Amino acid sequence: MHQLKYGDSADRIRKMAKRSGGSVSIPDPPQLTAWEALLYTAFAELSTDRQLGMAEGPIPWSSIRRYAHEYGFDLSDLSDILRRVDGAYLRHQAAKLEKSSGRHKKQ
């Protein structure tokens, strides 16, 4: 979620704030284990296969299957993990779209 919120801009934002005499509180990105880094790479690469329309669609099953076969992942494990991460990503994107379209209601 850190990448979704700050992207690659965290250091640039910190430097800009420091130059202007201010400060900003942006947490450091989490440190990933080797396994987590592999999964993150898989998610990032497979995200390019998703269908785009009015909103982003999920990563296609065929892409996950092909990736698992190509890189030697257990299909069941990879699919389970990526579907969970992809679901969180899609919910985040939907909330962001809703907020930017002005349909977000403040409570």
N, C-alpha and C positions, 0 to 999 in steps of 0.2 A: 504494500500500500504506500510505502514511502516513495517509490518510484512514480506511482500514479499522482501523488500529491505534489511532489517537488521536481520530478523528472531529474534531469542532469543540471538543474539550475541552482541547487542549494548553495554551492560554493560561490557562485556569481552573485547571488542575492546577499549573502553574508558580506562579501567584499564591497558591494554597492552601499550597503547600510553603514559599514565602517567608514567609507570615504565621506559619507554625508554626515558623520558624527553621531549616527544612531546605532541601534543594534536590532537584531532580529533573532528570535528563538526558533531555530530549525534543528530538530534532532538529527544526529548522524544516522546514516542508513544502517540497517542491521548487518552484522557480519554473517555471511552465509557459509555453511559447511560445504564441502566439495559436492555432496549429494544434492543439497539445496541449490547450489549454483548450476548443476546439470539440469535440474528441473526448471529453474528459472530460464535457462537458455532454451529448453524445449518449449516452454510456454511462449517465450518471445518469438521464436522461429515459427511456431505453429499459428500464432496470432495473425500472421500474414496470410493465412489460408481462409480466414473467416469471410463470410458473405457480408456485404455492406448494402444497406438499403436505407430505410428511414432510421434505423439504428443498427448497431453491429450485431451480427448473429454469433452463435457459439462456434467454437473450433469444430470443424467437421470430424466425425468419427473416422472417416477414411484417412484423414491426415494423421490422426493419432495412431491409427493402426500401422500406417506406412512408416512413421517415425520410430515406433517401437521396434518394428522389424529391422529397419535400417541401422539403428544404434544399439540393438540388443537389450532393450528394456522388456520387462515383463508387461505384456499388454494390459492385463487386469490392473496391476499396480499403477502403471502410468496413466491409464484411462481414469481410474478413480481419483487420483491426485489432481490431474489436469482438469477434470470436470468440476471439482470443488473450487479450484483456483479460478477457473474460467467463470463459474457462477458468481463468485465474489467480484470479479472484474466487471462482468456484465451488469450486476446490480449497481456498482459504483458509477459506471458510465451512464446508466439509465437515470440515476439520481442527479448526476451532473447535467444531463440533457434537460431533465425536468426543471431544474433550478435555473438554467440559462434561458429556458423558454418562457419564464415568468409564471409557470404554473405552480411553483413551489409556494406553499402557504406557511407563513410564520406563525408559530404558536406561542 
